Amino acid sequence: MDVVGVGPHPTPWPDDARLDPDLLEHGDSRNVVDQYRYWRRDAIIEDLDTHRHPFHVAIENWEHDFNIGSVVRTANAFLAAQVHIVGRRRWNRRGAMVTDRYQHVMHHDDVNDLVQWAKEAEVPLVGVDNLPGAEPLESYELPRACVLVFGQEGPGLSDAARAASVTTVSIAQFGSTRSINAGAAAAIAMHAWVRQHAGLP
């Protein structure tokens, strides 16, 4: 069986306050990049906070959407500033693969609460849904600072979310299905932002 992560660190241990003595002693099997092996969780978050991207992700959660964990995991991979969950406070964390430990997640009771937060933060809401009149994501210039808003799996963006968005963008599709999985749509939209604005390593 393949070993996930790394085993105990050889002694003498490095003199680095960011490192966790328990992980150094027993090994680190967490789902983190090699740069953060043996680091304390708070140290990882502190380092990520120094270079998070200025885009946010919001997803409506009215019916316990199972895609939210996947959205959080992808937001962590693309280093979103924050994930906003609108509606129900509880969500299925299984799909996040514990990445929610390193990703800032904020809850809003309803769309109006999200809108008020966005107004104070001075970031526009950009809806993502395949709706009539939507701008093609493939050619739309996303704002550098923005909130990408996704609706519930199935019904899509609520009327309130769409009305609050400065625009709605759609993802080009070529098959017979009416829509794609909300987690997949979120990944595509986040990657579109990365291609436009992130400095690639």
Secondary structure per residue as TSV (DSSP state, phi and psi in degrees):
chain	resnum	aa	ss	phi	psi
A	1	M	-	360.0	134.6
A	2	D	-	-69.4	140.2
A	3	V	-	-87.8	128.6
A	4	V	-	-87.9	129.6
A	5	G	S	85.0	-146.7
A	6	V	B	-131.9	155.8
A	7	G	-	-85.0	-168.5
A	8	P	-	-54.4	144.1
A	9	H	-	-78.7	135.2
A	10	P	-	-58.7	147.1
A	11	T	S	-90.9	154.8
A	12	P	S	-71.0	146.0
A	13	W	-	-72.5	150.0
A	14	P	-	-62.2	147.9
A	15	D	-	-90.6	86.3
A	16	D	-	-144.7	117.2
A	17	A	T	-64.5	-16.8
A	18	R	T	-76.4	-16.0
A	19	L	B	-85.5	147.6
A	20	D	-	-98.0	116.7
A	21	P	H	-56.8	-34.4
A	22	D	H	-67.1	-40.6
A	23	L	H	-68.9	-38.8
A	24	L	H	-60.3	-38.1
A	25	E	H	-77.2	-40.1
A	26	H	H	-108.7	-10.1
A	27	G	-	101.9	167.5
A	28	D	B	-131.4	106.7
A	29	S	-	-107.0	16.7
A	30	R	S	-71.3	160.7
A	31	N	S	-85.5	71.7
A	32	V	-	-131.3	155.7
A	33	V	-	-67.7	160.0
A	34	D	G	-58.6	-30.7
A	35	Q	G	-55.8	-31.4
A	36	Y	G	-104.0	14.5
A	37	R	T	-60.9	132.6
A	38	Y	T	74.7	-1.7
A	39	W	B	-74.8	147.9
A	40	R	-	-65.9	149.7
A	41	R	H	-60.8	-44.6
A	42	D	H	-63.5	-30.5
A	43	A	H	-70.4	-37.5
A	44	I	H	-64.1	-47.6
A	45	I	H	-60.3	-43.2
A	46	E	H	-61.1	-40.2
A	47	D	H	-69.9	-43.0
A	48	L	H	-60.2	-37.2
A	49	D	T	-64.3	-18.7
A	50	T	T	-77.2	-15.6
A	51	H	S	-143.8	28.7
A	52	R	-	-64.5	150.2
A	53	H	-	-79.2	156.6
A	54	P	S	-85.2	14.2
A	55	F	E	-99.3	148.1
A	56	H	E	-116.2	163.5
A	57	V	E	-128.5	132.8
A	58	A	E	-124.4	139.3
A	59	I	E	-135.7	133.5
A	60	E	E	-77.7	139.6
A	61	N	E	-133.6	75.7
A	62	W	S	-97.7	-22.3
A	63	E	S	-129.0	32.6
A	64	H	-	55.2	63.2
A	65	D	-	-67.2	124.4
A	66	F	T	-75.9	-7.7
A	67	N	T	-80.4	-12.9
A	68	I	H	-61.3	-41.5
A	69	G	H	-58.5	-41.5
A	70	S	H	-64.4	-39.8
A	71	V	H	-63.1	-43.6
A	72	V	H	-62.5	-43.4
A	73	R	H	-61.3	-43.3
A	74	T	H	-68.9	-38.3
A	75	A	H	-61.1	-37.0
A	76	N	H	-66.1	-42.4
A	77	A	H	-62.3	-37.3
A	78	F	T	-95.8	5.0
A	79	L	T	59.6	50.2
A	80	A	-	-65.0	150.8
A	81	A	S	-62.1	-41.9
A	82	Q	E	-166.9	151.2
A	83	V	E	-107.4	132.9
A	84	H	E	-113.5	123.6
A	85	I	E	-106.3	120.1
A	86	V	E	-107.6	122.9
A	87	G	E	115.1	-127.3
A	88	R	-	-61.2	138.3
A	89	R	S	-74.2	-35.2
A	90	R	-	-83.2	140.6
A	91	W	-	-148.2	157.4
A	92	N	-	-76.9	111.0
A	93	R	-	-85.6	-5.5
A	94	R	G	-57.5	-43.2
A	95	G	G	-68.9	-16.2
A	96	A	G	-74.2	-17.0
A	97	M	T	52.7	42.7
A	98	V	T	62.3	8.8
A	99	T	G	-68.0	-17.2
A	100	D	G	-65.8	-14.7
A	101	R	G	-69.7	-20.4
A	102	Y	T	-114.9	-4.5
A	103	Q	S	-110.6	131.0
A	104	H	-	-69.4	126.2
A	105	V	E	-126.3	129.9
A	106	M	E	-124.2	140.7
A	107	H	E	-103.9	141.9
A	108	H	E	-128.4	134.7
A	109	D	S	-63.8	-36.4
A	110	D	S	-154.8	179.0
A	111	V	H	-63.3	-37.8
A	112	N	H	-59.5	-37.1
A	113	D	H	-65.5	-41.7
A	114	L	H	-63.6	-43.0
A	115	V	H	-60.7	-43.5
A	116	Q	H	-62.7	-42.4
A	117	W	H	-61.3	-45.9
A	118	A	H	-63.4	-37.3
A	119	K	H	-64.5	-43.3
A	120	E	H	-68.2	-34.1
A	121	A	H	-83.3	-9.0
A	122	E	T	58.8	47.1
A	123	V	-	-126.6	131.3
A	124	P	-	-77.1	152.3
A	125	L	E	-91.5	132.8
A	126	V	E	-120.7	110.6
A	127	G	E	-73.2	145.8
A	128	V	E	-124.1	110.1
A	129	D	-	-169.4	148.0
A	130	N	-	-85.2	83.4
A	131	L	-	-119.3	152.4
A	132	P	T	-55.7	134.1
A	133	G	T	85.3	-0.5
A	134	A	-	-70.9	148.1
A	135	E	E	-76.9	140.8
A	136	P	E	-66.7	123.2
A	137	L	T	-57.4	-34.6
A	138	E	T	-63.2	-23.7
A	139	S	T	-119.9	0.1
A	140	Y	-	-87.1	134.9
A	141	E	-	-86.8	104.5
A	142	L	-	-69.9	141.7
A	143	P	-	-61.6	146.1
A	144	R	S	-63.4	-46.0
A	145	A	S	-102.6	119.1
A	146	C	E	-164.0	172.5
A	147	V	E	-120.4	116.6
A	148	L	E	-83.4	120.5
A	149	V	E	-109.7	128.6
A	150	F	E	-121.0	144.4
A	151	G	-	-91.9	-178.7
A	152	Q	B	-67.5	144.5
A	153	E	T	-56.8	127.7
A	154	G	T	102.0	-80.7
A	155	P	T	-71.3	-19.8
A	156	G	B	76.6	-156.9
A	157	L	S	-61.2	137.7
A	158	S	-	-71.4	160.0
A	159	D	H	-58.7	-37.8
A	160	A	H	-65.8	-40.6
A	161	A	H	-67.8	-41.4
A	162	R	H	-64.8	-42.7
A	163	A	H	-64.4	-30.9
A	164	A	H	-81.6	-13.8
A	165	S	S	-84.4	143.0
A	166	V	S	-68.4	-26.9
A	167	T	E	-161.6	167.8
A	168	T	E	-122.8	134.2
A	169	V	E	-113.0	150.3
A	170	S	E	-121.6	153.3
A	171	I	-	-100.4	127.4
A	172	A	-	-61.5	132.2
A	173	Q	-	-129.5	152.3
A	174	F	-	-131.3	-1.1
A	175	G	S	-100.9	-158.4
A	176	S	S	-92.2	-16.6
A	177	T	-	-73.9	144.4
A	178	R	S	-72.6	-32.6
A	179	S	-	-150.8	164.4
A	180	I	-	-109.2	163.3
A	181	N	-	-52.1	137.5
A	182	A	H	-61.1	-36.0
A	183	G	H	-65.1	-39.7
A	184	A	H	-67.7	-41.6
A	185	A	H	-61.4	-41.1
A	186	A	H	-62.9	-41.8
A	187	A	H	-62.8	-42.3
A	188	I	H	-63.5	-45.2
A	189	A	H	-66.4	-41.6
A	190	M	H	-63.6	-40.0
A	191	H	H	-67.6	-32.5
A	192	A	H	-62.1	-41.8
A	193	W	H	-62.3	-44.7
A	194	V	H	-59.0	-43.9
A	195	R	H	-64.1	-31.6
A	196	Q	H	-83.7	-33.7
A	197	H	H	-125.2	-22.8
A	198	A	-	-83.5	142.1
A	199	G	-	-79.4	111.3
A	200	L	-	-72.4	143.0
A	201	P	-	-69.4	360.0
